[in-house]
Amino acid sequence: HYATGIQSTPLLLACENRSMFLAALSMAWQVDSMCRSAVVLPFPKIDEALNVKVTSWQKTGFAPFAGCTKFDCQGYSFFLPNTFSAAPETRSASKLGLFLGGSGVKMTLEVGLPRDIATLVHLDLHHVRWVGLAHKDRLADSSSHCCVEINRSYRKAMNLVGDVAQWTGWEVSVRSETWLTHSIVLRRNHMPPLLDAAQDIVMMLQVTTAALEAGFDETR
């Protein structure tokens, strides 16, 4: 009622997965809005973190792999080894998540805002490769001496939730005197319901040289 000015009584709903429910509600609202006004409007919503203790894998109905823990960030789920834990400042509604895997090991997850594909073409960012190369340059510029070990395309193989969007990726690994940074840049392209938007997700694993010398395997 904020977008239309129509006064209505607040309606409280209980659901097992808030992100999936809001996605379905947003799709229905946008379709109805287009039929009524012939104008594409964003669904007005405000996401806030919930303080409800629910087992993470119960939200989507499938358990994490053996030896892994499932984490959520901005409606996306991913698995990390059990040695990782979410930093206190990380919330499921936050666009940036920090996960600690022991001394000298951390994983950073950044979920970008959806952007119109036409805008990405205008900015010469229509392929995830250009986003990955820009990320590589930022990593290289942050250190006076570094070596780029991996700079190649990446294929996301699994699709546990049956997502209809197109996924592409780019993989980058940069080693400096003190850190090894391994990043995967993913793009979710042609997002439903209108298939006209894309969203970038950056997963960055950072391991100190001391942790590598102590026997940490960055490939596991």
Number of C-alpha atoms within 10 A of each C-alpha: 10 9 9 6 7 7 8 8 6 7 5 5 7 7 10 12 13 15 16 15 14 16 15 12 12 17 17 13 15 18 16 13 16 12 10 9 9 10 11 13 13 12 16 10 9 5 12 10 9 10 6 6 6 9 9 16 15 11 16 12 10 12 15 16 11 9 10 15 18 18 20 19 18 18 16 12 14 12 16 17 15 12 13 19 18 18 13 9 10 15 19 19 16 17 16 18 23 18 21 17 19 12 10 15 21 20 21 16 20 18 19 15 13 15 15 16 20 14 12 14 11 9 9 11 16 16 16 21 21 13 20 24 17 13 19 21 13 11 20 17 11 10 15 8 11 17 13 16 13 15 16 14 15 16 12 12 7 7 9 7 9 7 11 13 16 12 21 18 22 25 23 22 20 21 22 18 12 14 19 23 22 22 25 23 24 24 24 19 24 18 20 14 15 11 14 14 20 23 19 20 19 22 16 19 20 21 23 20 17 13 18 15 9 9 8 15 10 14 5 5
